[in-house]
Amino acid sequence: MRNLTKVLLLVIVTASCNAVTDQTDAETTKTDTYEPTKSIMNDTTPKVTGIGGIFFRSKNPKEAREWYGKNLGLAINEYGSSFEFRNANRPDEINYLQWSPFDEGTDYFDPSEKEFMINYRVQNIEGLVKKLRENGVTIVDEIEAYDYGKFVHILDNEGNKIELWEPVDSVFTQMGGETTK
């Protein structure tokens, strides 16, 4: 059964990749070159733009970090691992995603009782919080600003705590250090 599942997954992924390639080739033929539109580059719509972090409770965060570093090749730091990637709309810009095991006794995920919390990268955090308030979403705290971005926490419809982050990625780039790529 496992092999069948792997084969089906491979077929689906291959078909998806081929469909994307065919579509991209057709679009490239029409325009010959790709240039991002100004509307994408200057978009300030309050919304999520990606994943900023994955956080989970662990019985022993230090051992968990070491295990992931040794066995899966993550570049480990005292907080977990910073994944480096490029911004799709500004390819010269480096962006980051933080992966972090937290002590199982942490209250950082409160009031959620889940074993994890996801951090979403957002643009226009103030506008997004305004929109969320209008929609009756529970805002756990106030927006806090740091050198590396602005943060606020909300609860989804099932009571999961979510961290919203409007990043300033250039601070991490300037700090340097090893990242997972």
QUIGIWO-V815345 format. One record per residue. RES is the residue in three letters. PHI is phi in radians with two decimals (NA if undefined). Layout:
res/phi
RES/PHI
RES/PHI
//
This chain:
res/phi
MET/NA
ARG/-1.07
ASN/-1.11
LEU/-1.09
THR/-1.06
LYS/-1.09
VAL/-1.12
LEU/-1.08
LEU/-1.08
LEU/-1.08
VAL/-1.11
ILE/-1.13
VAL/-1.11
THR/-1.08
ALA/-1.09
SER/-1.10
CYS/-1.09
ASN/-1.12
ALA/-1.12
VAL/-1.12
THR/-1.08
ASP/-1.06
GLN/-1.13
THR/-1.08
ASP/-1.05
ALA/-1.13
GLU/-1.16
THR/-1.11
THR/-1.07
LYS/-1.16
THR/-1.94
ASP/1.18
THR/-2.37
TYR/-1.85
GLU/-2.28
PRO/-1.08
THR/-1.35
LYS/-1.08
SER/-1.12
ILE/-1.23
MET/-1.16
ASN/-1.88
ASP/-1.16
THR/-2.08
THR/-0.99
PRO/-1.17
LYS/-2.93
VAL/-1.35
THR/-2.05
GLY/2.91
ILE/-1.62
GLY/-1.85
GLY/-3.01
ILE/-2.25
PHE/-2.14
PHE/-2.56
ARG/-1.35
SER/-2.51
LYS/-1.13
ASN/-2.53
PRO/-0.99
LYS/-1.09
GLU/-1.11
ALA/-1.09
ARG/-1.02
GLU/-1.09
TRP/-1.08
TYR/-1.13
GLY/-1.16
LYS/-1.19
ASN/-1.62
LEU/-2.02
GLY/1.35
LEU/-1.21
ALA/-1.38
ILE/-1.68
ASN/-2.25
GLU/-1.15
TYR/-1.79
GLY/2.52
SER/-2.58
SER/-1.74
PHE/-1.59
GLU/-1.81
PHE/-2.63
ARG/-1.75
ASN/-1.28
ALA/-1.09
ASN/-1.54
ARG/-2.41
PRO/-1.00
ASP/-1.36
GLU/-1.56
ILE/-1.57
ASN/-2.05
TYR/-2.37
LEU/-2.25
GLN/-1.79
TRP/-1.90
SER/-2.53
PRO/-1.44
PHE/-1.93
ASP/-1.02
GLU/-1.06
GLY/-1.59
THR/-1.06
ASP/-1.78
TYR/-1.09
PHE/-1.53
ASP/-1.08
PRO/-1.50
SER/-1.15
GLU/-1.79
LYS/-1.28
GLU/-1.54
PHE/-2.51
MET/-2.59
ILE/-1.85
ASN/-1.85
TYR/-1.85
ARG/-1.30
VAL/-2.35
GLN/-2.05
ASN/0.97
ILE/-1.06
GLU/-1.11
GLY/-1.11
LEU/-1.17
VAL/-1.10
LYS/-1.04
LYS/-1.08
LEU/-1.12
ARG/-1.05
GLU/-1.05
ASN/-1.53
GLY/1.38
VAL/-1.29
THR/-1.30
ILE/-1.73
VAL/-1.30
ASP/-2.58
GLU/-1.63
ILE/-1.10
GLU/-2.03
ALA/-1.92
TYR/-2.31
ASP/-1.00
TYR/-1.68
GLY/2.45
LYS/-1.94
PHE/-2.32
VAL/-2.70
HIS/-2.07
ILE/-2.31
LEU/-2.00
ASP/-1.40
ASN/-1.15
GLU/-1.87
GLY/1.47
ASN/-1.37
LYS/-1.33
ILE/-2.16
GLU/-1.77
LEU/-1.85
TRP/-2.33
GLU/-1.71
PRO/-1.36
VAL/-2.10
ASP/-1.11
SER/-1.04
VAL/-1.11
PHE/-1.19
THR/-1.09
GLN/-1.16
MET/-1.17
GLY/1.26
GLY/1.77
GLU/-1.31
THR/-2.26
THR/-1.55
LYS/-2.17
//
